[in-house]
Amino acid sequence: MARKTTFADRLKALRTEKHMGIRELGRAVDVTGMHISNLEKGKSAPSSDLVGKLAEVLDANVDELLYLADQVDPEVVDVIHSNPLTVPSFLRSAKNLTPEQWEKLQKQVDKMTKDS
């Protein structure tokens, strides 16, 4: 059975794909190379802000990296806090949707957003 990809694994893979050194990536996101090294070894956990910077510099999916880092996008947290009753209720009712149903729901939300 394959083990789950970790934030550390994914970060190192993304950096390697971009042919960036540890110090170079650190400079690009305003942290030390040692901090990047510790992230890649799983010795440190990134803040959500740092994950956002890393995603931008590495052309990566910020939601994937936040998930792997056990973080939630602050923007998502704001939506939950703004709708403390409806968001949890919605998520509970949607928890058994298939991937196809989630895709259909996302398209509907995108359409509603464009229409407003």
N, C-alpha and C positions, 0 to 999 in steps of 0.2 A: 504494500500500500504506500503510495507516494505521500510524503509529508507536505503539509500546507506551506505555501510560500510565505515567508516572513517579510516584514518591512525591510529588515537588514538585507536579506537576499535580493529583494527587488531593487533597493537603492543601489546596491553594488552592480547589479546587472544593467540598470539604466545608465549609471556613470560610465561603465565599461563600454556600452554601446555608443556613447557619445565621445569616447576616447578622451575622457577627462581624468586628470589626476585628482587625488584626494584633496590636495591643497588648492588646486584650481577650482574645484567645486566649492570648497569652503569659502574661498574669496568671493565667488559669485553669489553666495547666499549670506555673506557677512558672519561666518563662524570660522573657527579654526579648523585646520586639516585634522587635528586630533579629534575634534568633535565629530567630524564626518567619519573618521575611522571607528570611533566608538559606536556610532549609529550602525555602521556596516557590520560590526561585530556583535551587535545586539546588546551592548553594554550601556547604552543610553537610549532614552525615548525622546523623540522630537516633539516640540510644541506644534499645535495646528498651524501657527503662522509659519514656522520653518518648513513644514510639509508643503504648504502652499508655494513658498519660494523654491523649494526643490523641484516641485512639479513643473513650475514655470521654466526654470533653467534647463531641466532635463526633458522638456516637451512630453511630460507624462500626464496621466489622468489623475487629477487631484483627488477625486473620490476614491479611486483604487488605493492610492497611497494613504489617505486618511483611514480607510478601512483597515489596511494592513497594520497601521500604527495604533489601532484601537482609539482613534480620534473621531470626533464628529465636527464637521465644518461649522464654525461659529455662526454662519448665515443660517444653517439648518436649525441650530439651537435657538436662534432668534425667532424663527418661524414657529417652533414648538412653544416657546414662551409666549408668543403673541396669540397663540391659539391653544391654550392649555387643556381644553376639553375636547375640541374637535380633532386635533392631530392624533392623539393617542387612540381615540375611538376609531378614527379612520384606519389607522395602521392595524389595529386589532381585527377590524372587519376585512381588511385586505390581505391578511397574513397567509391565506391559503391560495392566493391567486397563482396561476401558472405563469411561467416566463412570457408566454404569448399574451396573456391577459395583462401583465404588467406593461408590456410594450404597447398594447392598445390603449391602456390607461395613460401612459406617458404621451402618446400622440394626441389624445383628447385634451390633456392638460396643456400641451404646447399650443394646440388650436385655441383653447380658451384664453391663454395668455396673449396670443397674437391679436385676438378679437377685442381685447379690452384696452 
